[in-house]
Amino acid sequence: MLRHVGSPDSLLIDVVLVAHNCASALESTLRRIPRRRLRSIVVVDNGSSDATAQVARDHGAVVLREPKVGYGAACKRAQRHFETLPTHPGVVVFVDPTRNENVAELDSMLAPFTQERAELVLATKPRHGKRAQLGDRAVLGLIGVIYGHNFAELSAYRAIRYSALVALGLNADDSDWNVEMMVKAVRLGLNIVEVRVE
């Protein structure tokens, strides 16, 4: 487990959304994010050709550009942004606006950092679509067999302490970034909590 400095109640919280040509979905998600506990919302425009960036600005988000298309590449762009700030985040929350994440339950995602000294919190929820569900199960099954940790879901909706994110040193540029985070979190012995959201 990593050593943390300061009270979990005082942690700065930033939300990151990776957006590629999803202006409508992004707008809906941004409207639903409860902002009272957040320092900032960061939208990484991942090579969009629609109004994604403008929608983000209109809703008060910090807009970053990452021309290299790929979920992991965009998340790493956000991390580089945080590295330049005078005060780093305490917790970073990752939300995929195209997956209809229940961002209204953000407090449920953040509670384990206070109550359980969590270092990585993963959302679990019902999956829609048989193909995606089977694909997730295959990946989760391999993680269970190889690394001995049984995750309930493979969700992009997750929150992680910034110190843990830095320590993991994630490299993947595509959607494997999420799997890499989970595997490295297990290998590093992070305190991982899964939270049910509806």
N, C-alpha and C positions, 0 to 999 in steps of 0.2 A: 504494500500500500504506500502511496506517495504521502509525503509530509505536507500538510497544508498550513498556511499562515492566516490568522485572522478568524473572526467568527463567520460561520456560514450564512448568518442572517445579513451580513454586510457585503456579501459578494455582489459584484457588478455582473449583470446578465445582459448578454447580447444575443439576438436571434439572427440566424443566417438562412436566407432562402436562395436557392439556385433556380434561376428562371431562364428558360429558352423558349421564346415565341409562345408565351402563355399569359398574355396580358389579362385576359378575362379571369382565368383561374387565380392569378396573382392578386388581382384586385379583391376578389372574394376572400382570399386568405388574409390579406392585410387588414381588411375590415373586421375580421373576427379575432385578431390577436389582441389579447388584453395587455395593455402597455404600462400599467401602473408600476410594475416591478422592473421594467426594462430600462437599460441605458440607451440602447439603440436597436434598430432593425436594419440589417444589412442585406441588400439584394444584389446578388452577383448576376449581372446580365451576361449570360453565356452564349454570346454570338447571335442575339436575337435580331430579327429583321422587322418585327412588329412594334407595337407601342409599349412593350414590357418596361423599358427603362423609364419612360415618361409616367406610366402608372405608378411605378415605385416612388418616383420623386413626388408625385401628387399626393402620396400618402405619407410623406415625411421620412422615407427610408433613405439611408446612405446607399448610393448606387456605385458599384464597382463593375468594371468590365473585364471579362476573361474571354478573349477571342478563341482560345483553344477549347473546342467543344468537348465536354466531359464533366460528369458530376464531381469527380475527385479533383480535377483541375480547378473547378470553380470554388470548391471548398478550401483548397489550398490558397487560392487568391484571397479569400476572406481571412485566412489565418495570417497571411503576410500583412494584411491591413491591420490586424490587431497588434502585430509585432511592432508597428510604427507608432502606436498610441502611447502617450505618457503613462497611462494606467491600463494595464492589461485586464481583460475580462476575468471574472471569477468562474463563470459558467457560460458556455456557448451552447445554444439550442439550435439544432438543425431541423428545418422543416422543408418538405418537398411540396410546393403549392399545387402540383399536378395530381397528388394522391389524396386530396380531400382530407388532410390530417385534421384531427379535432383540436385545433389550437386553443379553443375556448377552455380546454382542460390543462392549460399550461401550469397552473398552480400544482396540479397533481404530479406533473413531471418534475417540478422543482422541489417539492416537499422532501424527497429522500436525501437531498444534499444537506438539509438541516436535521432531519430526524434519524438518518441512518449513516451519515457521513459517506454517502455514495460518491463515486468518482465517475461512473457512467450510468445513465438512466435510459432505458429503452422502452418505448411505448409498445404495448401489445394490444391488438384489436382484431376483430373478425376480418378475414381476407375475402375479397370478392374476385372471382375469376378462377376457375379450376386450374388453368395452366400456371398462373402465377403462384398459386398455392402449392402445387406440386414442385415447382422450381425452388421455392423457398424451402420446402421440406427436404429436398435433396441436399441443398447447401447446409442447412442446419443439422441434418443427419451426419454429414461429413465432419462438421465441426465437433459434434458430439463424440464420434468415433475416434477422431484423431487427437482432440484436445481435452476430451472428458468433461465438457461443459454443455449442458442442454439448454439452449435458448428456446423460448416459446415462439418467437416471431423474428422475422428479418425485416425490421421496420426502418425507414429513413427518418422517422420522427424520433429524435434522440437528443439527450443533453449530456454534456461532458465538462468536467472541470478543465479549465484552460491549461493548467499545469499538466494534467494527464494527456491532453491532446498534444502538447508539445513533446512530452516524453515518448509518446507512441511513434512519432516520426513517420507518419503515413506517406506512402509514395504513389499509390494508384491514382490514375487520372480519370478513370471511368467509374461505373457503378460499383466496381469491386472495392472502392474506397470504404464503403459501409462494412463489407465483410472483413476487410483488412483491419478496421478499427476493432471489431468484435474479437477477432483472433488474437490480435496483439494485446488487447485488454486482458484476455484470459491468460496469456503467456506472461504478462507483467504482473499478474495477480491483483488487478484493480478490483475495488469493491463495486460489483455490477448489480444493479437493481432493475427489475422489470415492473412496469406499472401498467395496469389495465386502463385503457381509455375506450370510451364507447363511441 
